[in-house]
Amino acid sequence: MVIRRVVAALLLGAGLVAGGAVPARAALARTPPDGGGLAGDLDAVLRDARLGGATVGVVVRDAASGGVLYDRGGDTPVVPASNNKLYTSASAFGVLGAGYRFRTTVSVKGGNLYLTGTGDTTMRAADYDRLAGAVAARGITTIEGDLVADDTWFGGERVRRDWDPEDLQYAYAGRISALTVSPNADFDAGSVGVSVTAAGAGEPVGVALTPATGVVKVDNRATTGPAGSRSTITVQRANGSDTIVISGSHPAGAPAKEFLRTVEDPALYAADVFRRALRAHGVRVAGTIERGRTPADATTVAARTSMPLSRLAAPFMKLSNNVIAETLVKAVGRKVHGRGTWRAGLPAVTAYLRRLGVDPARVTMTDGSGLARSNRTTAAQLGVLLGNARRQAWFPAWYAALPVAGRPDRLVGGTLAKRMVGTAAAGNVHAKTGTLTGVTALSGYVTRPDGRTLVFSSVFNGYAGRAPKDVEDAIAVRLATPAP
């Protein structure tokens, strides 16, 4: 017999948010959904040998009533990995609003030119070029003073102290800054593209940076190997260093190899890219690039606003972008407490989660992305969030930002693009993935054949062998499949 939790209408009517917040625990009634078959089927899926010594949290709820249809370890604390982004994104929508935009400005005062950011991770070299063109269009040809990079909208540390130091050179762990550059359309802000190309056998490889910048140096120790040989190229940047070291060999005639590596100071990186763009538009900066704060009475000569959060949510959630997640935490802190820091932002995020019915005592957020292993939640609390999010005005945009199973377009399927293809879950399951070593998670929505929407969360920690993504998929496919 499966225990189903049924929420009384009084709880819905007296909820904590508009439309009612369904708590994780409510009155209990015994009802066997699917004739009792669902519980048996999911129990069988969870008997996978890899889960023998693992911590397992699986909860399935009816989206309309909040009733729990299946619960295995739903209240057990687990590391959520990128399922943390469900909390961060919901709070960003609720606190900042779906129409929230970041703004980057260029101002003049006292002979200096000020480049000021508020956290726009979508700024690319072409956007800085357009800003430089706007400056030139104002008739400005020479800046007698300095180009000042102002990233003071955010404060505090640029990386979380409990992130693994070995992760910090990779794009998924970029530094969080109010002023930054993205090298690509995935908005991997604070990273630079490194392209390694072959030359003649025995000659040094070619190395190019995208966008071009002088804030990082290239130490090219790599050579071009014989045609048909194996590529052994490595690209390394030590923490605290501005030098990228290229080692190994790359075979003659082989296609270029592409890498992304973080930079230590995204604000200086952005200012360097902007200065190069100014030069291209005939604007000379006589001084140097400095860090500083824009005077309140500076005159704005150019500005750029980002896409709204409702659009940014797609690359953020579908591609599981950690830098966007942490940027939003700091933006929430700035909005609520006037400080763009994790110390201000994380409590503001959890305060909004309380309004959505999530129990803060059962959720520990030490970052917004889930990269830290010190984050904790439960499958039940993720289920509460998913259920109550449906009652919010911002839900359609948030739901649309979730990865969709089996849909090949990266900005539709996202991290689920190649999963559950050809099953009843394809095009049906909208869910957020999560992955760390020893951690996998999948939480979201599925529509049953009878039209009922279910919310589900499955989080596995400490399993043996390869990540049981197929077990997660089997759960989602079963939920999307007609009862036998």
Secondary structure, DSSP 4 states (H G I P E B T S, - for coil): --EEE---HHHHHT-SSTT----SS--EEE--GGGGHHHHHHHHHTT-GGGTTSEEEEEEEETTT--EEEEESTTS-B--GGGHHHHHHHHHHHHH-TT---EEEEEEETTEEEEE-S--TT--HHHHHHHHHHHHHTT--EESS-EEEE-TTB-S-SS-TTS-GGGTTSGGGPPP-SS---SSTT--TTEEEEEEE--STTSBPEEEEES--SSSEEEE--EEE-TTPPP--EEEE-TT--EEEEESEEETTPPPEEEEEE-S-HHHHHHHHHHHHHHHTT-EE-S-EEE----TTPEEEEEEEPPPHHHHHHHHHHTT-HHHHHHHHHHHHHHHHS-BSHHHHHHHHHHHHHHTT--GGG-B-SSSSS-STT-BB-HHHHHHHHHHHTTSTTHHHHHHTS-BTT--STTTTGGGTTSSTTSTTTTT-EEEEEEETTEEEEEEEEE-TTS-EEEEEEEEES-SSS--HHHHHHHHHHHHSPP-
